[in-house]
Amino acid sequence: MKSKIVVVGSLNMDLVIRTDSLPRMGETVIGKDFAMVPGGKGANQAVAAARLGAQVAMIGCVGNDLFGNKLVDTLQENHVDTRYIKRLDDVSTGIAVITVNRGDNCIILDSGANYRITPEDIEACVELIAGADVLVTQLEIPLDTVEAALKVAKQNGVQTILNPAPAQKLDDGLLGAVDVILPNESETELLTGIPLRDEDSIGRALQVFQEKGVAESVITLGSRGTAYLSGGEVQFASSFPVKAVDTTAAGDSFVGALAVRMAQGAGIKEAVHFCNAVGALTVTRRGAQPSLPALSEVEEFLRKAGVCTPV
């Protein structure tokens, strides 16, 4: 039986352009390779999990426009259940303007319809959430909707993952409904107040999450891999050495992969190498959703890397 994952989150059309240098204030630079690519952290994570073999449903909102239609169509093509995505006439679909420079990216986001998904929409989906193995959410939708989704999941014994991006302060009540929090370095620093300078500071940050009521935390460190607590001790898992082409959906692919492994009953220690492999494959390709790997690709990548991990 397939693992069941519900993603509550954002859908954006990514407007991507590549440059050899980022513009300074008042400067115009020449770009190239413009593309419109389906994205949004929620949709990316839903597609990532679906391509890794899970049964995925998405709760979100788009405008009744060209971008919204394309985003929903793309989810359906990736076997994501889109019946719980609202379409509204009076608001535009979310967009992200992404500038890619030598594999790194800068993003400007217009949330649009993403901020029209409400706690009432979550209440209408209680049965869906209660039947899931894992609920995944992020912060590109209203915070009260995020909190409502986490609480419904917890009340029904469903595991929860929060990807706290874009970074913002969160109260301890919300964090107490999170089983696994999955921030990057800058998000960790904002949430804990601890600059991540070395292993000691990373350990202290992980401890802060635990003190705030989060059962487990995983910090993604880019090319340095990941850090997490296991048995009260800080553990590090190295990344796989690859040539990064575009990091746009790297974090989202990791989140989707972790949701799949958690739904299969794996703990963080068992899951982390699989998640790192998914992230590594993602950054070798361009675009958000187009870069997300299939399960067979991850299995082959791990086999060539000599890593034995059940998938």
C-alpha positions, 0 to 999 in steps of 0.5 A: 500500500502506498504511503499517504501524504497531504501537503498544505501549501503554496502553488506558484508559477516560477518566472526564471531568468539566468544571469552571469551577475546579479544587478546592483541597485539601479543596474541592468544586466543581460539575462538569458534562458527565460522560462516559466516553471511550475513551482511553489514550495507546497507544490514542489514538495507534493510533486517530490513525494509523488515522484518518490512513490507516495500517494499525495493530495494537495490543499491550496489555492490558485487564481482562475487564470492561465498560471493556475490552470497550468499549475493544477495540470502539472500536479495532475500529470504527476499523480497528485490529487488536486480536488482540494485546490480552490480556484478563485476569480478575484485574485491572481495565482502566486508567482515567484521571480527567480534570478539564477546566478552560477547555481545559486538563486534569488527569489521575489515572491508575490503570494497572490491566491496562496494567502486565500487558503483559510482555516475553514478550508482545513476544517473542510478537509479533516477527513482527508488529513486524518487518513494521511500518514504524514502532513507537510506544510510551509510558510508561504500561506497564512500562519493561522492556516498552517496552525490549523492544519498542524493541529488537525493532524496532531488531533488525529495522530498524523505525523507532521513536518513543518518547513519554516520557509520563508523564515518568520518568527513562530510561537511555541504553541504552533511549534508544539504541534510539529513532529519534525521541523526542517529549516535551512541555516538562515531560518534556523538562525531566525527561529533560535537566535543562534548564529550557526558558526560551528558544530557547537552552535548548530547543536545549541540551535537543535536543542532550542527546537527541542525545548520549544516542543518540537519532537525532532529537528533537521537543519539542512546545511547546503553543500555541507549536508544536514545536522540532526539530534539523535539520542540527545547528540548532534549528528551530521550527514554529509552531502553527496558531491555533485555539480550544482546547476540550480538550487531552486527546489533542493530544500523542497525535494528534501522535505518531500523525501523525508515525508515519504520515508517517515510515512514508511516508518523510518526515523531521521537517522534512517532517512537522512542519506536518502533525503540527501541523495534526492537533494543532490540529484535535484540541484544537478538539473534546472527548474523547480518541479522539472528537477525533482527525481523519480524513485528509480533515479534515487535508487540508482544514484545511491547504488553508484554512491555505494550507500545501502539504504532501504527505499 
